[in-house]
Amino acid sequence: MLARRASAFARSFATVVDNAGVKVAAIDNGQPTTAVTFLVKAGSRYEPKPGVAHTLKNFAFKSTGKRSALGTVRESELYGGVLSASLSREYLALTSEFLRGDESFFVDLMSSFLTSSKFQRHEFQEYVLPVVEAESTAASQNPATRALELAHSLAFRSGLGSSLFASPHSHVSLDDVKEFAARAFSKGNIAVLGTGIDSAALTQLVEKALGGASVGNVAVESKPSTYFGGETRLESHGGPETVFIGFGAAGPADPALAILSAHLSPQPSVKWSQGLSPISAAIPQGTSVQPVLMPYSDATLFGLLVQGSSPEGVKEAAKVATNALKESTGLNGDALKTAVAKAKFAAASSLDGRDGILGALSTKVFANSDASIEATLASIDKVDAAAFSKSVAAITKSKPTFVAIGSVQTLPFTDELGL
């Protein structure tokens, strides 16, 4: 039934390659506002030098050949629009949200960053670098963010293991940013996603903006991902005690891991209730366990983020979480049906918001794969008990990725968790 109700949504999505050689996907459900995202393969896995992608992200909406940074702000506010830029390990996303009818201006504004950015030195020194430093400092002071950054480094080393944040020792120059932008801002590296706008209209605007533009045609490259795993411990004070227990695999995303994540999640379906997760009832008070599923174009990292106020509590919660993960290989019957239903709901409900649509479509649009929610739900439905057990057993047999941040003398070691 869920798949049938999603069918109208799925059919309203179109993926095309316009005359400019740029992939365009759009959906229009009649909402009063529109959002357009220029998605560029300029994530940290593609950067030639640590910190370059993070620095490039913060050059978004600065001076271009068409308008100054101040002009961009003033004109966007005149239209009542909102501009934002975000960076993932694979993509740089430039997003504008605005009222219907203003799409011509905002598509032109965002495309100008790709076609005529000036990369001025005074903006680099006075605006970009201070923000880069502030974001990196904030990330280093957040144990959860720090744990995930370290986990990626251990799991994949290079490529997907590259940090989202520039370190104080990165020493990124303006020329580094210019060279990376020149390589990344190529037509084969760009996709445009829209909500609240007709696909044909968006395709026409993109063709007009980029058709005759001086963007290149060289695709960025990154070595195929390989999973390694490893362990690291970092003494830290001032934040919650943190442990990340992860496993990874190279290759396309496995829908069984979405089911595993749904099964282990302590988040109850009814507010104030304990829920049926094998974790929620057993962990000590004052601790939390959060499943983390991070699928990429050619690899996946799955893990459990355990946090709490005391290292003893986190150690006990980590043991509970690890045991629940190991016992999940035998999931079947109603328990498996429940996990499948929760995984399908999570996948479908993620498309209620624009961030969810962007996350769901980004990799699929570049890979020319079926981007519909129907295809996602069908892939989850196909996972039976045998397939689920095989997938979970395979990933948990790999070398674990283990990160401990806090009172490292008390936080658990991998052998204490049976890993």
C-alpha positions as CSV (number, residue, x, y, z in Angstrom):
1,M,0.0,0.0,0.0
2,L,2.8,2.4,0.9
3,A,4.4,1.7,-2.5
4,R,1.1,2.4,-4.3
5,R,0.6,5.7,-2.4
6,A,4.1,6.7,-3.4
7,S,3.6,5.8,-7.1
8,A,2.2,9.3,-7.9
9,F,5.2,10.9,-6.3
10,A,7.6,8.5,-8.1
11,R,6.0,9.1,-11.5
12,S,6.2,12.9,-11.1
13,F,9.9,12.7,-11.0
14,A,11.9,13.0,-14.2
15,T,15.6,12.6,-14.8
16,V,17.0,13.9,-18.1
17,V,20.3,15.1,-19.7
18,D,19.7,18.5,-21.2
19,N,21.5,20.1,-24.1
20,A,24.2,21.5,-21.8
21,G,25.2,17.9,-20.8
22,V,24.0,18.4,-17.2
23,K,21.7,16.0,-15.4
24,V,18.4,17.6,-14.3
25,A,15.7,16.1,-12.0
26,A,12.7,17.9,-10.7
27,I,9.4,17.3,-8.9
28,D,6.4,19.6,-8.7
29,N,3.7,18.7,-6.1
30,G,2.1,22.2,-6.3
31,Q,3.9,23.6,-3.3
32,P,4.0,27.5,-3.1
33,T,7.8,27.7,-2.9
34,T,10.6,26.3,-5.1
35,A,14.0,25.0,-4.3
36,V,16.8,24.4,-6.8
37,T,20.1,22.7,-5.9
38,F,23.2,22.6,-8.0
39,L,25.0,19.4,-7.0
40,V,28.7,19.2,-7.9
41,K,31.1,16.4,-7.6
42,A,33.4,18.5,-5.4
43,G,33.1,16.7,-2.1
44,S,36.1,15.9,0.1
45,R,36.8,12.6,-1.6
46,Y,37.8,14.4,-4.8
47,E,40.0,17.1,-3.3
48,P,43.7,17.0,-4.3
49,K,44.7,18.5,-1.0
50,P,43.1,18.3,2.5
51,G,40.8,21.2,3.2
52,V,40.3,22.4,-0.4
53,A,36.7,21.2,-0.7
54,H,35.8,22.8,2.6
55,T,37.3,26.1,1.5
56,L,35.6,26.0,-1.9
57,K,32.3,25.5,-0.1
58,N,32.7,28.7,1.8
59,F,33.4,30.6,-1.5
60,A,29.8,30.0,-2.5
61,F,27.8,33.2,-3.2
62,K,30.9,35.4,-3.2
63,S,31.8,37.7,-6.1
64,T,31.2,36.5,-9.6
65,G,31.4,38.1,-13.1
66,K,27.7,39.1,-12.7
67,R,27.4,40.5,-9.2
68,S,29.4,41.1,-6.1
69,A,29.0,39.2,-2.8
70,L,27.0,42.1,-1.4
71,G,24.9,42.3,-4.6
72,T,24.1,38.6,-4.3
73,V,22.9,39.1,-0.7
74,R,20.8,42.2,-1.5
75,E,19.2,40.8,-4.6
76,S,18.3,37.5,-2.9
77,E,16.8,39.3,0.0
78,L,14.8,41.6,-2.4
79,Y,13.2,38.4,-3.8
80,G,12.8,36.9,-0.3
81,G,15.0,33.9,-1.1
82,V,17.3,31.9,1.1
83,L,20.7,30.7,-0.1
84,S,22.8,27.9,1.4
85,A,25.8,25.7,0.7
86,S,26.7,22.3,2.2
87,L,29.4,19.8,1.7
88,S,29.4,16.0,1.9
89,R,32.2,13.6,1.1
90,E,31.0,13.3,-2.5
91,Y,29.1,16.5,-3.3
92,L,29.1,20.2,-2.9
93,A,25.4,21.4,-2.8
94,L,24.4,25.0,-3.6
95,T,20.7,25.5,-2.8
96,S,18.3,28.4,-3.2
97,E,14.8,28.5,-1.9
98,F,12.3,31.1,-3.1
99,L,8.8,31.9,-4.2
100,R,7.4,30.4,-7.4
101,G,8.1,32.6,-10.4
102,D,11.5,33.7,-9.3
103,E,13.4,30.6,-10.6
104,S,15.0,32.5,-13.5
105,F,16.9,34.8,-11.2
106,F,18.0,32.2,-8.8
107,V,19.2,29.6,-11.4
108,D,21.2,32.4,-13.0
109,L,22.6,33.4,-9.6
110,M,23.8,29.9,-8.7
111,S,25.1,29.1,-12.1
112,S,27.3,32.2,-12.1
113,F,29.2,30.7,-9.2
114,L,30.1,27.8,-11.4
115,T,30.9,29.8,-14.5
116,S,32.4,33.1,-13.4
117,S,33.6,33.0,-9.8
118,K,36.3,35.6,-9.2
119,F,37.9,34.0,-6.2
120,Q,39.2,37.3,-5.0
121,R,42.0,37.3,-2.5
122,H,40.5,39.8,-0.1
123,E,37.3,37.6,0.2
124,F,39.5,34.6,0.7
125,Q,41.4,36.2,3.5
126,E,38.7,38.3,5.2
127,Y,35.6,36.1,4.7
128,V,36.3,32.6,3.6
129,L,39.2,31.5,5.9
130,P,37.6,32.8,9.1
131,V,34.5,30.8,8.4
132,V,36.5,27.7,7.5
133,E,38.4,28.0,10.8
134,A,35.2,28.6,12.8
135,E,33.5,25.5,11.3
136,S,36.6,23.4,11.8
137,T,36.9,24.5,15.4
138,A,33.2,23.8,16.1
139,A,33.5,20.3,14.5
140,S,36.6,19.5,16.6
141,Q,34.7,20.3,19.8
142,N,31.7,18.1,19.0
143,P,32.5,14.5,20.0
144,A,30.0,12.9,17.7
145,T,31.2,14.8,14.7
146,R,34.8,14.1,15.6
147,A,34.0,10.4,16.0
148,L,32.5,10.1,12.6
149,E,35.4,12.0,11.0
150,L,37.9,9.6,12.6
151,A,35.7,6.6,11.7
152,H,35.8,7.6,8.0
153,S,39.5,8.0,8.1
154,L,40.0,4.6,9.6
155,A,37.4,2.9,7.4
156,F,38.5,4.2,4.0
157,R,41.8,6.0,4.6
158,S,41.8,8.2,1.4
159,G,38.9,9.2,-0.7
160,L,35.8,8.8,1.5
161,G,38.3,8.9,4.4
162,S,39.1,12.6,3.7
163,S,37.8,14.9,6.3
164,L,34.9,17.3,5.6
165,F,36.8,20.0,7.5
166,A,40.1,21.8,6.9
167,S,42.6,21.3,9.7
168,P,44.8,24.0,11.1
169,H,47.7,22.4,9.3
170,S,46.0,22.3,5.8
171,H,47.6,25.4,4.5
172,V,45.1,25.8,1.6
173,S,46.0,28.6,-0.8
174,L,43.8,30.6,-3.1
175,D,45.5,28.9,-6.1
176,D,44.6,25.5,-4.6
177,V,40.9,26.5,-4.6
178,K,41.0,27.9,-8.1
179,E,42.6,24.7,-9.5
180,F,40.1,22.5,-7.8
181,A,37.2,24.6,-8.9
182,A,38.4,24.6,-12.5
183,R,38.5,20.8,-12.5
184,A,35.3,20.2,-10.5
185,F,33.1,22.7,-12.3
186,S,32.7,20.6,-15.4
187,K,29.4,19.6,-17.0
188,G,29.8,15.9,-16.3
189,N,30.2,16.7,-12.7
190,I,27.0,18.8,-12.3
191,A,23.4,17.8,-11.6
192,V,20.5,20.2,-10.9
193,L,17.7,19.1,-8.6
194,G,14.5,21.0,-8.2
195,T,11.3,20.8,-6.1
196,G,8.2,22.9,-6.8
197,I,9.2,23.4,-10.4
198,D,8.4,21.6,-13.6
199,S,11.2,19.5,-15.0
200,A,10.9,21.0,-18.5
201,A,11.1,24.5,-17.2
202,L,14.1,23.8,-15.0
203,T,15.9,22.0,-17.9
204,Q,15.3,25.1,-20.1
205,L,16.7,27.4,-17.4
206,V,19.8,25.2,-16.9
207,E,20.4,25.0,-20.6
208,K,20.2,28.8,-20.9
209,A,22.5,29.3,-17.9
210,L,25.2,26.6,-18.7
211,G,24.7,25.9,-22.4
212,G,27.2,28.5,-23.6
213,A,29.1,28.7,-20.4
214,S,32.9,28.2,-20.1
215,V,32.7,25.2,-17.8
216,G,34.9,22.3,-18.7
217,N,34.2,18.7,-19.7
218,V,36.7,16.8,-17.6
219,A,35.2,14.5,-14.9
220,V,36.8,14.5,-11.5
221,E,38.3,11.2,-10.4
222,S,38.6,9.3,-7.2
223,K,40.0,5.8,-6.6
224,P,37.4,3.2,-6.0
225,S,36.7,2.9,-2.3
226,T,38.2,0.1,-0.2
227,Y,37.2,-0.7,3.3
228,F,39.9,-1.2,5.9
229,G,38.7,-0.6,9.5
230,G,40.8,0.1,12.5
231,E,40.8,1.5,16.0
232,T,41.7,4.9,17.6
233,R,41.3,6.5,21.0
234,L,41.3,10.2,21.8
235,E,41.5,11.7,25.3
236,S,39.0,14.5,25.5
237,H,37.2,16.4,28.2
238,G,34.2,18.8,28.2
239,G,31.8,16.7,26.1
240,P,29.9,13.4,26.4
241,E,31.8,10.2,26.5
242,T,31.6,8.8,23.0
243,V,32.2,5.5,21.3
244,F,31.6,4.6,17.6
245,I,31.3,0.9,16.7
246,G,31.3,0.6,12.9
247,F,31.6,-1.8,10.0
248,G,31.9,-1.1,6.3
249,A,31.9,-2.6,2.9
250,A,32.8,-1.5,-0.6
251,G,30.2,-1.7,-3.4
252,P,26.6,-0.4,-3.8
253,A,24.4,0.2,-0.8
254,D,22.7,-2.9,0.6
255,P,19.0,-2.4,1.6
256,A,19.5,-5.0,4.4
257,L,21.5,-2.4,6.3
258,A,18.5,0.0,6.2
259,I,16.5,-2.8,7.8
260,L,19.3,-3.4,10.4
261,S,19.3,0.3,11.3
262,A,15.6,0.3,11.7
263,H,15.7,-2.8,13.9
264,L,18.4,-1.5,16.2
265,S,17.1,2.1,16.5
266,P,15.9,2.8,20.1
267,Q,13.5,5.5,18.7
268,P,10.0,4.4,19.8
269,S,7.0,4.7,17.5
270,V,4.9,6.1,20.3
271,K,6.1,9.1,22.3
272,W,7.2,8.4,25.8
273,S,7.2,4.7,25.3
274,Q,10.2,2.5,25.4
275,G,9.8,0.9,22.0
276,L,10.7,-2.6,21.0
277,S,14.3,-2.1,20.1
278,P,16.7,-4.8,21.6
279,I,18.8,-1.8,22.8
280,S,16.4,0.7,24.3
281,A,15.4,-1.4,27.4
282,A,18.9,-2.6,28.3
283,I,21.1,0.5,28.1
284,P,21.9,2.4,31.4
285,Q,20.1,5.6,32.1
286,G,21.9,8.7,30.8
287,T,23.3,6.9,27.7
288,S,22.1,6.8,24.1
289,V,22.7,4.6,21.1
290,Q,22.1,5.9,17.6
291,P,22.4,3.7,14.5
292,V,24.4,5.5,11.8
293,L,24.0,4.4,8.1
294,M,26.1,6.3,5.6
295,P,25.7,4.9,2.0
296,Y,27.9,6.3,-0.7
297,S,28.2,5.8,-4.4
298,D,30.6,2.9,-4.0
299,A,30.8,2.0,-0.3
300,T,28.8,2.0,2.9
301,L,29.7,2.7,6.5
302,F,27.3,1.4,9.2
303,G,27.7,1.9,12.9
304,L,26.4,2.6,16.3
305,L,27.2,5.9,18.0
306,V,27.1,5.5,21.8
307,Q,27.2,8.5,24.1
308,G,26.7,9.2,27.8
309,S,27.8,11.3,30.7
310,S,30.0,8.6,32.3
311,P,32.5,6.2,30.7
312,E,31.2,3.3,32.7
313,G,27.7,3.9,31.4
314,V,28.9,4.2,27.8
315,K,30.9,1.0,28.2
316,E,27.9,-0.9,29.4
317,A,25.7,0.6,26.6
318,A,28.4,-0.3,24.0
319,K,28.3,-4.0,25.2
320,V,24.5,-4.0,24.9
321,A,24.6,-2.5,21.4
322,T,27.3,-4.9,20.2
323,N,25.4,-7.9,21.5
324,A,22.2,-6.7,19.8
325,L,24.1,-6.2,16.5
326,K,25.5,-9.7,16.7
327,E,22.1,-11.3,17.5
328,S,20.5,-9.5,14.6
329,T,21.7,-12.2,12.2
330,G,18.9,-14.4,13.4
331,L,16.1,-11.8,12.9
332,N,13.0,-13.4,11.3
333,G,9.3,-13.6,11.5
334,D,7.3,-10.6,12.9
335,A,10.5,-9.0,14.2
336,L,11.8,-8.8,10.6
337,K,8.5,-7.6,9.3
338,T,8.5,-4.8,11.8
339,A,12.0,-3.8,10.9
340,V,11.2,-3.9,7.2
341,A,8.1,-1.7,7.8
342,K,10.1,0.8,9.8
343,A,12.8,0.9,7.1
344,K,10.3,1.6,4.4
345,F,8.6,4.3,6.4
346,A,11.9,6.0,7.1
347,A,12.8,5.9,3.4
348,A,9.4,7.2,2.3
349,S,9.1,9.9,5.0
350,S,12.6,11.2,4.2
351,L,11.2,12.5,1.0
352,D,8.8,14.8,2.8
353,G,11.6,17.3,3.2
354,R,13.9,18.8,0.6
355,D,17.0,17.6,2.4
356,G,15.7,14.1,2.2
357,I,15.0,14.4,-1.5
358,L,18.5,15.7,-2.1
359,G,20.1,12.9,-0.1
360,A,18.0,10.2,-1.8
361,L,18.5,11.5,-5.4
362,S,22.1,12.7,-5.5
363,T,23.9,9.5,-6.1
364,K,21.1,7.9,-8.2
365,V,20.9,10.9,-10.6
366,F,24.7,10.7,-11.3
367,A,24.5,6.9,-11.7
368,N,21.5,7.0,-14.0
369,S,19.7,4.6,-11.7
370,D,16.0,4.5,-10.8
371,A,15.5,7.5,-8.5
372,S,11.9,6.7,-7.6
373,I,10.7,5.9,-4.1
374,E,9.0,2.9,-5.5
375,A,12.3,1.3,-6.5
376,T,13.7,2.0,-3.0
377,L,10.7,0.4,-1.2
378,A,10.8,-2.6,-3.6
379,S,14.5,-3.2,-2.8
380,I,13.7,-3.3,0.9
381,D,10.7,-5.6,0.4
382,K,12.9,-8.1,-1.5
383,V,15.1,-8.7,1.6
384,D,14.0,-12.0,3.3
385,A,15.3,-13.5,6.5
386,A,18.1,-15.5,4.6
387,A,19.3,-12.4,2.7
388,F,19.2,-10.3,5.8
389,S,21.2,-12.8,7.8
390,K,23.8,-13.1,5.1
391,S,24.2,-9.4,4.7
392,V,24.5,-8.7,8.5
393,A,26.9,-11.6,8.9
394,A,29.1,-10.5,6.0
395,I,29.5,-6.9,7.2
396,T,30.1,-7.8,10.9
397,K,32.8,-10.3,9.9
398,S,34.8,-7.4,8.5
399,K,37.4,-5.6,10.6
400,P,35.5,-3.2,12.9
401,T,36.0,0.6,12.8
402,F,36.2,1.6,16.5
403,V,36.6,5.1,17.9
404,A,36.6,6.1,21.6
405,I,36.6,9.8,22.6
406,G,36.7,10.9,26.3
407,S,38.1,9.1,29.3
408,V,40.0,6.5,27.2
409,Q,41.4,4.7,30.2
410,T,37.8,3.7,31.2
411,L,36.0,3.5,27.8
412,P,36.0,0.0,26.3
413,F,38.5,-1.6,24.0
414,T,37.3,-3.7,21.1
415,D,38.2,-7.0,22.7
416,E,36.1,-6.1,25.8
417,L,33.1,-5.8,23.4
418,G,33.8,-9.1,21.8
419,L,34.9,-7.5,18.5
